[in-house]
Amino acid sequence: MSTLHEHLDEYLTMRRALGYDLAKLEHLAGQFCDWLAAAGKETFTTADAVEWARLPAGADPRWWGMRLGSVRTFAKYLHATGVDVQVPPAGILPAGPRRAAPFIYSQSDLDALVDACGQVFTRLLLAATMRTVIGLLAATGLRIGEALRLTTGDIDTVAGVLLIRASKRKDRLVPVHPSTVEALFAYRDLPARAAAHPATGGPLLVSTRGTGYQLSTIEAHFARLATAAGLRPRGAAHPRLHDLRHTFATAHMAAAYSRGGDPQRTLTLLATWLGHTSTAHTYWYLSASPELMALAATRLEQRQEARS
């Protein structure tokens, strides 16, 4: 009889073949299997799952909910394949962690961030790198990690696409405007970048030592720029680098609603473009934006009036 660890490996292999990112589930469900094995258990009940999920005792209850959610997903697979386990009901513990409120950048915010680069950073290459990072993320909606892995060889000028190399997901192609390609090549050809002697085939975005950047360094630089640009929190939303991605998605969804487009089709396209494993992740951009909620409500009212 297969062990729970073996069943977990089979499940992960099957789901990853379909393109799913399961790093968090692998980590949590694997820990649960370890916990059961240490207790000498070859199966589990809902009580077992809840007991493990509520560890450590002083953790945020939403963290407990995330842990139990991973077990529930694995348990549903086990139950479907005939393994004698109990599937914990939904709603026993709170849902996963709260997402940070998105800071949606206006065009004037973006202009202020770009203008601040030359003021905050005296090194020409660093200032140019941060301008390129901001422009690239705002124009494409890439994750910052994806942008930092980008090489000059990943830019296809003929097809007008970027090859996005994912660390835990599948690689994907992202179409870009010719002006974006032009800006990337302008950065690549900077004398200051050449003077840093970057490695051939290495990352496009490099430091003054010619090496790639750590995410934490870029985030720290961006925080300085946000302060210099005069950006202040808006309620619970604080300016973050990742919110350039939120802004990109929100702008495209807003255009679909306000210009009479097809929001559902746009949502599906965005999920592929952004590299989401499910449109549910993309849908969060709609529910997190008051502007989009208002546009969706207006669209719904118009449809109801047309039917009456």
N, C-alpha and C positions, 0 to 999 in steps of 0.2 A: 504494500500500500504506500502511495506517495506521501511524503511529509508535507506539512503546510508550507515549508520553504520551497519545496519542489513545485507545489501548486502555484505559489506566488511567481516563481520564475516562468512557469508556463503562461500565466496570465499576462505578465509584463511583455513577454516575447510576442504573444498574439496581438496585444493592443498597440505595441510599438510598430508592428508591421503595418498597422493602419494609420500611422503617422501621429500617434498621441505622445505628448510629453508627460512622463509619469515619474519624474525624479522624486517629487515630494511623496507620492504614494508609495514608491519603492522604499524610501527611507522609513516612513512611518509604519507601513505594514510589515516591513522587515523587522523593525524593533518590536512590534507586537508578537511576531512569530518567535523572536528570541526570548521574549518575556514568558510566553507560553511554554517554550522548551525548557526554560530554567525551572518552571513549576512542574515539569513532567506531564504536561497536557498535550494530547495529540489532536484535540478538537476544542471548541470553545462555545460558551453561551453568551447571551446578551449581557449577563452580569459580569462575565470575564471582560468583555469588551469595554464596558463602562468603567470597571475598576481600573483597567490599564489606561483608558483615555483620561481619567482624572488624575493622572500623574504629570508633573509633581503636584502635590497638594495645594501649593500656594500660587499656581499659575493662573493666568487669565482664563476665565471660563470659555472664551471664544477659542482659545488654543485647545482646550479639551474638546470642543466641538469639532475642530479640524481633525484632531487625532481620531475621534470616533467616526467621522465621515470617511476617513481612509479605510478603517476596518470595515465599515458598512459596504463600501464599494467592493472590497475583496470578498466579503462574506456573500454578497449577492452572486458573484461569480462561482464561488465554491458551492453554494446551494443549487445553482443552475446545473452544475456538473455532477450533482449527486453526492457531494461530500456532506456529512452530517454535522452541520453547524447551524447556529441560530443567526438570523440577520437582524441586527439592532434596528428597531423602528426609527424613522426619521423624527426629529424634533425632541429627542431625549435631552440633548445638550444644545447650547446655543450654536449658531452657525459660525463660520470661519471668521478670521480677523477683519476688522473694519478697514476699508480702503481709505487712503488719505483723500481728502476733498481735492479735486483737481483745480489747479490755477490755470485758467484759460487766458492765454496771452493775446492781446490786441496787436494790430500791426504797429502801433506806436510803442508798445512794450518791446516788441522784437527790434525795432529800430534803435531804441534806447540801449538795449543789450549789446547790439553790434557796435554802436558808437562808443560804448564804455570800454570795449576791448583795448583800443589804443590808449585810453586814459589810465586804465588800471595796470596794464602790462607794458613795461618798457622794452622788453625783448620782442623784436619784430616777428620772429617765428611763433612765439607763444600767442601774441595778439592775433596773428593770422590763423593759427590753429583754432582758437576759441571762436573766431568769426565763422570759420568753416564748419565747426561742430554745430553751432547754433543754426546756421543756414541749412545745413544738411538735414538735421533733425526736423526743423520746421517744414522743409520742403518734401520730406519723404515719410515722416512718422517712424523712422527707424528707432530701435532701442539703442541706447548709447553703447552698449557692449558690441552690438553689430557694427556700428560705425567705427569703433576702435579696431575691429578685426578687418576692416575693409583694406584691400591692397589695390595698387594701381592696375593690376591684372584683372581685378574684379569689375572693372568699368568697361563695358562693351559699348564703344562709341557707334558702331554700325547699327546694332539693334536698339541702342538707347536704353539699356537696362543695367542695373547693378546686381551682381551675384552676391547675395547675402548669405554668409557662412554662419550657420547657427551652431551654438555650442551643445544644446540639448535637443533641438528641434531639427526638422529637415531643412536643408538649404532651399532658398527660393530666389526667384528673379523679381526685381522691383523696377518697373518702368520709371524713367525720370525725364524731366524736361531738358532740352538741349542746354538751357542756361545753367542747369545744375551741373551737367557734365563739364561745361566750360569753366565753372567756378572751381570744380575739383581739380581740373588740370592746371588752372592758374595757380592753385595752391601747390600742386606737385612740382611746378616749374619755378617756384620762388627761389631766388639765389640764397636766401637765408636757410631754406630747407636743404638745398644742395650742400651748403657749408656744414651742415650737421652730419653729412655722410651717412644717410640712412641705408640700411641693407637692401640690396636688390631683391625684390619680391617680398619685402617686409611691409609693415603697415603703412598706409598712406599718411595718417596723422601721427607726427613724430615730435619728440621733444628736441631741445637744443643739443642733446647728446645723440640724436638720431635714432632713439629707441621709441617703442610704443608707450602708450600711457596706461596707467592703472585707472580704473573707474573712479576710485575715491579721489584721485588727484583732479580729474576733470570736474567732478562734483564740487570740490572745494573751490576751484577757480570760478565755477559758475556762481556759487554763492557770493563771492566777492563782486562779480559783475552785477548780480541782481541788486545788491546793496548800492553800488555805484550808480545804477540806472534808476534808483529811486523807487523800486518795486516794493510794495508793502503787502502784508497779508490782507486777504479779502475774506473776512469772517474766519472760517476754519481752514481756508485754502492759503498755503504758503508757496511762493514761487520755487519750483524745483525743476531740475533739468528734465526729468521724465515727463513733465507736463507739456513739453514741446510736442510729444507724441499724442497726448490727450488733445492738444489744440488742433493738431492735424486732423485727427479723427472727427472731432466736433465740427470743424469747419466744413468737412465734406458731408456730414450728416445734415448740417444746417442748410447747406446748398440744396440737398436733395428735397428737403421739406419746403424751402422758401421759393424754389424755382420750378416747382411742379414736377419734380422727378419722382423716381420710385425708391422710397427710403429702404424698403426691404432688400431690393436688389443692391443698393449702395452698401447696406450693412453686410451682405454676403461678400461683396467684392472687397470691402475693407478688411474683413476677417482674413481673407487670403493674403491681401497686401501686407497687413500688419503681422502675419505669421501666427495668428491665433489658432489654437487647436479646436476652438468652438466659437460659434457666433455669440454664445452667451457672454464670453469675455468682451467682445466688441460691443454688445448691447449695453454693457455697463456705462459706456461713454454717453449713451443717450440718457440713462436714468440719473447720471451724476451731473448733468448740465441743466440748469433751470431754463436756459435759452432753448434748448432742444425740447424740453418738456412742454414749453409754451407753444413751440411750433407744431409739435405732435398733437397737442390739444386743439389747436386751430384747424389742423388738417381733419381731425376727427369731427369737429363741429361742422365743417363745410360738407363732409360726406353725409352727416346726419341730416343737414338741411336739404341736401340734394335729393335725399330719399323721401323726405316728408312732403 
